[in-house]
């Protein structure tokens, strides 16, 4: 099964072309993306980055995918990590600036959440972002994530923690809940 939603398809790292790997490396080296992700820009050579990510993706507590748009171009990565029991953590990077603020992030998250909830049987997915990453927070809320906590990290940045349960996600996907969380009438 290949997770997909709207204009995006998720593919495992094993299906990446050399061009996809070079794009991924450029995303990880981008200073703005690194800042939004809370990491320094990655300077590892491509062969080592490829080896590390492939090895990491084989872990039983992780599912890593590339995000491909409607033209089958690689635009970013998304993953579930720290999968334990019925819970996991979501991570996402839309690395192609041409795809920022165009709805690709929420579509990729819907594809990944379908995999998490319907295929893996998870009941809860969490994530963390930074308080100054307003674009990401809007995308997460659009999919149904709700803020659960804010804390100041060791570097003085505000960490925003959010989560989404399977039932809430399915209700929103199926149109049983409005954007503000009120039930709507559903034909029987």
Order of alpha helices (4+ residues) and beta strands (2+ residues): beta-beta-alpha-alpha-alpha-beta-beta-beta-alpha-beta-alpha-beta-beta-alpha
